[in-house]
């Protein structure tokens, strides 16, 4: 399963690398979109408790899944 994630991340990095080399305008638009909508400071400040609880729940879920997977060997 971890090898699949490594392959997916490598594909994403290859796409980003080729994007920076051949189409920097697309990367600039993606960066401005992420900065304006996802990484906006006003959204982060207003929704910080919701995001904090969300990430804690995801962390606990992944921790449980990892520990449970280790016990099945």
N, C-alpha and C positions, 0 to 999 in steps of 0.2 A: 504494500500500500504506500509506503514511504517513497518507493522508487517511482510510482506513478506521479506523486506530487513533485518530485524532482524533475521529471520529464515535462510536466505542465509548466513549472516555473522556468525551466530552460527555454521552452517555446515562447513564453511571454517575454523573456529577456532578449531572445533572438529577434522577435517582432519589434520590440522597442529599439534594439540596436539598428536594425535595418531602417526603421522609421526615422531615427536621428540622422542616418546617413543619406537617405534618399528622399524623405518627405518630412522635413523639419516643421513645415507649416501645420501638418496634422498633429504632431507632438505638441506644438505650441497651443493649438486649439484645445487639445485634451487637457493640457496643464491649466489653461485659463478656466475651462469648465469645472475641473476638480477644485480649483481654488475658489471659484465663485459659489458653487453649490454644496460641495461636500465638506470642504475645509474652511468654511466661512466662520470667522471668529464669533459672530453674533449667534449663529446656530449652535456652536459648541458651548458657548456660555449659557444659553438658555436651556439646552437639553442635556447638560452634563450629568445630572443624576440619572436620567433614563439611560444614557449611553454607558455610564458606569455600571449600573445594574445589569445591563445587557451583556457587557464584556465579562463581568464576574460570572454570570450564569453560563456563558459559553466556555469560560475557563474551567469551571467546575465540571461541566459536561465532558469536555475533552480530557480532563484529569481522570474522571471516572472511567471513560472509555479506554484510556490508555492503561490504567491499572487493571481494569477488567480483562483487557486483551492480553496483558502479561501473565495473568493467572491461568489462562486456558492452554498454555503450552505443555 
